[in-house]
Amino acid sequence: MSAPVFDNSYTALPARLFARVAPSGAPSPEVIALNRPLAERLGLDAEWLAGPDGLAMLSGNDLPDGAAAIAQAYAGHQFGHLSPQLGDGRALMIGEVVAPDGQRFDLQLKGAGRTPFSRQGDGKSWLGPVLREYLDSEFMAAMGVPTTRALAAIATGERVQRETALPGGMMTRVAASHIRVGTFEFFGIRGDVEATRALTDHVIARHYPDAQTPLDLLDRVIAAQARLIAQWMALGFVHGVMNTDNMAISGETIDYGPAAFMDGYHPDTVFSSIDRNGRYAWAEQPHVAIWNLAQFASCLIPLMGEEEQAVEDATRAVHRFPEIYQAEWLRRFAAKIGVPPDGKARPLIDRLLDLMAAERADFTRVFAGLASGAARDEFIDRAAFDAWAADWRAAGPDPALMARTNPLRIPRNHRIEAAIQAAIRGDYAPFHRLDAALHAPFEARAEWDDLAIAPLASERVTRTFCGT
């Protein structure tokens, strides 16, 4: 058995990009979940991770040789308002590993204790947000959506004070990197061109090696985000807090705090308890992405040559987002109804979504039901659905395409909440059952049939929380 071999590149950047911090550790850590397939993907020794030395690392009690625990600096526009200093307030990157295929990944401990960026927080996490992010991010990975992932979930054996005392937790998050739009903003708003240039060169080398210039980088980040947001939309996913500090330059989904998946469909759906004006509603996500990318572009302008031309080039690049996004959106939603992404598909998709919105029909069950023949049962106005279905069938939908596109199960809020409440009582069985089912979202198994059922009115969870 062997410890991870770390190969840290971020700490070679200027020291003002991060702060070195020792994790506070956990008094009595216990492994709730260890993601062995992900460990294999990373080239890590799962048996070592499952042993006492692995638990010491995953809980922050003792880091192996080569680890470099750091909190990254970043700023962010939160609900449109600039916060000039945020940074990792309860997370520490402990190092980078290079997988067998040569891809580089960060390992980060979430809930590892206070950092210079914690402000008034304790740097800890309670168990609920750990289990929610584990389930959400691993489902996204199973669906092929670019995302950070969960290597391990740990019960720390301590109580964390929120409104009440709650059991503490820690998660090991894996990411292509944790560099955000807000990371660039941190240095852009300070006029620190040297740090911005170093960060830009680092991102190009790590994520977009075919990019030759900062403008090339901007183009690629825009395209990556356009594809990502289209995938979110096709799953009924609402991120909940699309601040610039929660937009990863790599094009991965990051920070699942108040995130949720829709049950009943409506384009104005909001879950986050702090999103009182619907800025980050489901239908607003592509528009917010454009706004966030404009902030990223503004950080790169000092590196792009003569200012007037740089502004013109950056503006043109950001304005390409809608075209890329709409093409990807159409491709994704056309597959959901099993037809080619041509001019005939869009009216069919729009009509179906309108019918669903009128009745708050279940987003996942309607699309999954198109392949099985059960979609009609999700509607009250079945005559309206029948009229749509007649035109849809005339388009020759492909059941096999729909079956491999539309999941049977999603991380429904009420199921996650039930798993969290059971975990608080020391029962992790509901979490493990849900985790197993979400890792196989297309697999029909009778033992998981109940997990595909929409919540009753009394079971609906309509508000989610950041958990900090």
LINNOR-V202667 format. One record per run of one state. SS is the DSSP state (alpha for helix, beta for strand, coil for the rest). FROM is the first residue (numbers start at 1). TO is the last residue. Records with the same first field share a line. If there is no record, write none. Layout:
# LINNOR-V202667
SS: FROM-TO ; FROM-TO
This chain:
# LINNOR-V202667
coil: 1-9 ; 13-14 ; 21-29 ; 35-35 ; 43-45 ; 51-51 ; 59-69 ; 73-75 ; 79-80 ; 84-90 ; 99-103 ; 111-124 ; 143-146 ; 148-148 ; 162-164 ; 176-179 ; 189-192 ; 208-213 ; 235-236 ; 239-243 ; 247-247 ; 249-252 ; 254-259 ; 262-263 ; 265-271 ; 273-281 ; 304-306 ; 319-320 ; 337-342 ; 360-361 ; 373-374 ; 379-381 ; 395-398 ; 404-412 ; 425-428 ; 439-445 ; 453-456 ; 460-463 ; 465-468
alpha: 10-12 ; 15-17 ; 36-42 ; 46-50 ; 52-58 ; 127-142 ; 181-188 ; 193-207 ; 214-234 ; 244-246 ; 282-303 ; 307-318 ; 321-336 ; 343-359 ; 363-372 ; 375-378 ; 382-394 ; 399-403 ; 413-424 ; 429-438 ; 446-452 ; 457-459
beta: 18-20 ; 30-34 ; 70-72 ; 76-78 ; 81-83 ; 91-98 ; 104-110 ; 125-126 ; 147-147 ; 149-161 ; 165-175 ; 180-180 ; 237-238 ; 248-248 ; 253-253 ; 260-261 ; 264-264 ; 272-272 ; 362-362 ; 464-464
